[in-house]
Structures are given as C-alpha cells and as structure tokens.
Amino acid sequence: AWDRGSTREDIKHLDEFVRTRTGVEAYLEPVTMATETTLVLVAHDGEWTRRRIESPGEAVELTKKWVIPLYDTQKVGYPPRMREWTERNKRSRGTL
C-alpha cells in the first residue's frame, strides 16, 4: 500500500489552479506500479498540473465541488492541447 495520499498542499494547489484558470477539465490517472492515483487538471490553453489524490472517489468529490468535467485517461486519453502547451513551453524555455 502507498504510504501517502493527497495532502492539504496537493488539494490547495489543485483548488488554486481551478480558481485561476478558465475551461479547466480534470483527468483521472489510475494507480500504477510507479504512481498513486493522480489527478491532472488541464486549462483551456493546455496548461496543466498533476497532483496525488486519495482515490477516484476524491476526484469525483473535488470535480463536483469545482463544477468541472472529470474524464478517465484510460478511456479518453489526454487532450491534444496539453501536449501542445508542453511543447510550446519547452521551446520557450530553450530546454529539452
């Protein structure tokens, strides 16, 4: 079993992302051998963030509170704008 679920800091970070971005959607990532359950938030422009959460149930509760859609990455994958944002930002930093 994992020794750590979400922390107050994780939830505070996600909450702030939702409050300060527009068009945010949530993408639930399953537990894997390497990671716990995580939630990825993607804004309208593709900016994204990822944090640990306790469980899929917590994702449902949070997204209901935030009134944003929740998708299962195993079923729908990630939105193309997320990859595009990452690529743009790699180039603008001149790294990678």
N, C-alpha and C positions, 0 to 999 in steps of 0.2 A: 504494500500500500504506500501511497505517497505520503510524505510527512507534512505537506503543506498545501493548503488550498489557496483560495484567494485571501488577500489581506485587505485591510481598510485602505491602504495606499493603492492597491490594484483597482479597487472599486471606485475610489476617488478619482483616479486617473481616467478611467472609462467614463465616469459621470461628467467630468470636465470636458472630455473630447466631444461627447454628445451635445453638451450645452454650448460649446464654442464653434461647432461646425454645422454646416447645413447638409440636408439629404443623407444623413447617416443611416447605414444599414449594418446589421450585425450578422456575423458568420461564425457558427459554432464549429470548433475543431474538436475531433474526438481524442480521447486518451490514446496515446501510442506507447511504444516501448521507451521512447525518449522524452515524452512530454505528458503533462497532466491535461485535463480539459482546459481549453483556452477559448477566448472569445476575441475575434478580430472585428474591429469597427472600421468601416470604410465610409469616408465622406463623399459628397457629390463629385469632388475633383480628383478622387482617387487616393487622397491622403489617408493613411491607415495607421492603426495601432493595435497591439495584441497584448493581452494580459491573461493570467491564470484566473480561473473561476472554480468554484467548488464543484459544480455539476451542471449537466444540461438543464436541470430544474432551476438553478440560479440564473442561467441565461434567459429562460422564459420569464422569470420574475422581473429581471432587470429590463428586458426589452419591452415588457408590458408597462412598466413604470415610465420608461423613456418614450413610449409610443413610437417605436421604430420596428421595422420588419426584422425577423430572425430567419436565417437560412442555414441549412445543414451543408457544410462544404463537401461531405461525402456524396450528396445528391446533386448539388448545383455547381460545385467548384467555387472559384473566386471571380469577382467581376474584372473584366479586362482593364478597367481604369486603374485598378490597384497596381497592376504590373507596370502600366504606362507611367503612373506617378513615380514609382520606384526608379524606373529607367531615367526619367527626366531629372530626378534628384541626384542620381549617381553622376550623371553628366554635369550638372550644375556645380557639384562639389569637386569635380575633376578627380574623383577617386574610382577605383574598381574598374 
